[in-house]
Protein backbone atom coordinates (compact mmCIF):
# COMPACT_ATOMS: atom_id res chain seq x y z
CA UNK A 1 0.00 0.00 0.00
CA UNK A 2 1.57 3.26 -1.17
CA UNK A 3 1.61 5.94 1.54
CA UNK A 4 3.00 8.73 -0.66
CA UNK A 5 5.13 9.17 -3.75
CA UNK A 6 7.66 11.47 -5.37
CA UNK A 7 8.56 12.02 -9.00
CA UNK A 8 10.64 8.83 -9.08
CA UNK A 9 9.72 6.89 -5.94
CA UNK A 10 6.87 5.06 -4.24
CA UNK A 11 6.90 5.02 -0.43
CA UNK A 12 4.87 2.19 1.07
CA UNK A 13 4.46 0.14 4.20
CA UNK A 14 6.71 -2.87 4.54
CA UNK A 15 5.07 -6.28 4.63
CA UNK A 16 6.17 -9.88 5.13
CA UNK A 17 6.64 -10.18 1.36
CA UNK A 18 9.53 -7.71 1.66
CA UNK A 19 11.61 -10.20 3.68
CA UNK A 20 14.05 -11.03 0.83
CA UNK A 21 14.68 -7.33 0.28
CA UNK A 22 15.16 -6.68 4.03
CA UNK A 23 17.56 -9.62 4.27
CA UNK A 24 19.64 -8.10 1.46
CA UNK A 25 19.51 -4.49 2.74
CA UNK A 26 20.38 -5.26 6.36
CA UNK A 27 23.44 -7.22 5.33
CA UNK A 28 25.03 -4.65 3.02
CA UNK A 29 28.45 -3.33 4.10
CA UNK A 30 27.13 0.21 4.78
CA UNK A 31 24.20 -1.04 6.85
CA UNK A 32 26.48 -3.23 8.96
CA UNK A 33 29.06 -0.44 9.34
CA UNK A 34 26.79 2.53 10.06
CA UNK A 35 23.57 1.04 11.43
CA UNK A 36 24.77 -2.24 12.90
CA UNK A 37 24.24 -5.95 12.68
CA UNK A 38 20.61 -6.69 13.51
CA UNK A 39 21.16 -10.44 13.43
CA UNK A 40 19.10 -10.86 10.26
CA UNK A 41 20.68 -13.95 8.68
CA UNK A 42 17.74 -15.63 6.93
CA UNK A 43 14.20 -14.97 5.68
CA UNK A 44 12.62 -15.86 9.03
CA UNK A 45 14.84 -13.27 10.75
CA UNK A 46 13.84 -10.70 8.12
CA UNK A 47 10.15 -11.46 8.60
CA UNK A 48 10.55 -11.11 12.37
CA UNK A 49 12.34 -7.76 11.91
CA UNK A 50 9.48 -6.47 9.74
CA UNK A 51 6.75 -7.64 12.14
CA UNK A 52 8.42 -6.47 15.37
CA UNK A 53 9.88 -3.27 13.91
CA UNK A 54 8.10 -1.42 11.09
CA UNK A 55 4.72 -3.18 11.32
CA UNK A 56 4.53 -2.78 15.10
CA UNK A 57 5.47 0.88 14.69
CA UNK A 58 2.67 1.45 12.14
CA UNK A 59 0.18 0.07 14.67
CA UNK A 60 1.53 1.91 17.71
CA UNK A 61 2.61 5.25 16.20
CA UNK A 62 0.91 5.42 12.76
CA UNK A 63 4.35 5.71 11.15
CA UNK A 64 7.60 3.80 10.85
CA UNK A 65 10.20 2.76 8.34
CA UNK A 66 8.79 2.47 4.84
CA UNK A 67 9.84 0.65 1.70
CA UNK A 68 11.29 2.95 -0.97
CA UNK A 69 10.70 1.64 -4.51
CA UNK A 70 11.36 2.94 -7.98
CA UNK A 71 8.07 4.21 -9.41
CA UNK A 72 9.00 3.03 -12.91
CA UNK A 73 9.72 -0.61 -12.01
CA UNK A 74 8.44 -1.17 -8.46
CA UNK A 75 11.86 -2.49 -7.43
CA UNK A 76 12.64 -1.91 -3.73
CA UNK A 77 15.80 0.17 -3.35
CA UNK A 78 15.78 1.16 0.32
CA UNK A 79 13.94 2.26 3.43
CA UNK A 80 13.08 5.66 4.81
CA UNK A 81 10.76 6.67 7.59
CA UNK A 82 10.02 8.23 10.94
CA UNK A 83 10.91 6.23 14.03
CA UNK A 84 9.98 6.72 17.68
CA UNK A 85 12.95 5.42 19.68
CA UNK A 86 12.81 4.82 23.42
CA UNK A 87 16.18 6.56 23.64
CA UNK A 88 15.16 9.86 21.98
CA UNK A 89 12.51 12.36 23.04
CA UNK A 90 11.70 13.35 19.45
CA UNK A 91 10.77 11.49 16.28
CA UNK A 92 13.80 10.36 14.29
CA UNK A 93 14.18 10.08 10.52
CA UNK A 94 16.04 7.04 9.28
CA UNK A 95 17.08 5.96 5.80
CA UNK A 96 19.17 3.34 4.01
CA UNK A 97 19.61 2.36 0.38
CA UNK A 98 21.00 -0.64 -1.42
CA UNK A 99 24.53 0.29 -2.58
CA UNK A 100 23.72 0.29 -6.28
CA UNK A 101 21.13 3.06 -5.76
CA UNK A 102 23.32 5.39 -3.69
CA UNK A 103 24.55 8.59 -5.31
CA UNK A 104 21.48 9.16 -7.52
CA UNK A 105 19.55 11.52 -5.23
CA UNK A 106 17.06 8.87 -4.14
CA UNK A 107 17.84 9.19 -0.43
CA UNK A 108 17.34 12.97 -0.51
CA UNK A 109 14.13 12.63 -2.51
CA UNK A 110 12.73 10.00 -0.13
CA UNK A 111 13.84 11.86 3.01
CA UNK A 112 12.39 15.21 1.88
CA UNK A 113 9.07 13.56 1.06
CA UNK A 114 9.10 11.66 4.35
CA UNK A 115 9.72 14.84 6.34
CA UNK A 116 6.93 16.66 4.47
CA UNK A 117 4.59 13.75 5.16
CA UNK A 118 5.55 13.84 8.85
CA UNK A 119 4.91 17.57 9.11
CA UNK A 120 1.79 17.86 6.94
CA UNK A 121 -0.02 14.57 7.49
CA UNK A 122 1.21 13.26 10.84
CA UNK A 123 1.50 16.70 12.48
CA UNK A 124 5.00 16.06 13.78
CA UNK A 125 6.69 19.38 14.54
CA UNK A 126 10.27 18.42 15.31
CA UNK A 127 12.31 15.71 13.62
CA UNK A 128 15.78 14.61 14.69
CA UNK A 129 18.36 12.31 13.14
CA UNK A 130 21.35 10.43 14.46
CA UNK A 131 24.45 9.27 12.65
CA UNK A 132 27.95 8.13 13.36
CA UNK A 133 30.55 10.89 12.96
CA UNK A 134 32.27 8.67 10.37
CA UNK A 135 29.17 8.51 8.13
CA UNK A 136 29.91 11.53 5.94
CA UNK A 137 27.24 10.71 3.35
CA UNK A 138 24.52 10.80 6.02
CA UNK A 139 25.92 14.00 7.51
CA UNK A 140 25.90 15.59 4.05
CA UNK A 141 22.31 14.46 3.41
CA UNK A 142 21.05 15.69 6.77
CA UNK A 143 22.66 19.07 6.07
CA UNK A 144 21.05 19.19 2.59
CA UNK A 145 17.71 18.49 4.26
CA UNK A 146 18.20 21.64 6.34
CA UNK A 147 18.88 19.83 9.56
CA UNK A 148 21.38 21.33 11.99
CA UNK A 149 23.95 19.52 14.11
CA UNK A 150 23.03 19.89 17.77
CA UNK A 151 25.35 17.72 19.87
CA UNK A 152 27.09 14.40 20.40
CA UNK A 153 25.01 11.86 22.31
CA UNK A 154 25.38 8.28 23.53
CA UNK A 155 22.54 5.88 24.20
CA UNK A 156 22.33 4.30 27.66
CA UNK A 157 24.62 1.30 27.91
CA UNK A 158 26.73 2.35 24.93
CA UNK A 159 30.02 4.21 24.65
CA UNK A 160 29.42 4.92 20.96
CA UNK A 161 29.04 8.63 20.22
CA UNK A 162 26.39 9.69 17.72
CA UNK A 163 25.82 13.06 16.11
CA UNK A 164 22.33 14.41 16.78
CA UNK A 165 20.78 16.63 14.10
CA UNK A 166 17.48 18.51 14.41
CA UNK A 167 14.99 20.41 12.28
CA UNK A 168 14.12 22.98 14.94
Secondary structure, 3 states (H helix, E strand, C coil): CEEEECCCEEEEECCHHHHHHHHHHCCCHHHHHHHCCCCCCCHHHHHHHHHHHHHHHHHHHCCCEEEEEECCCCCEEEEEEEECCCCCCCEEEEEEECHHHCCCCHHHHHHHHHHHHHHHCCCCCCEEEEEECCCHHHHHHHHHCCCEEEEEECCCCCCCCEEEEECC
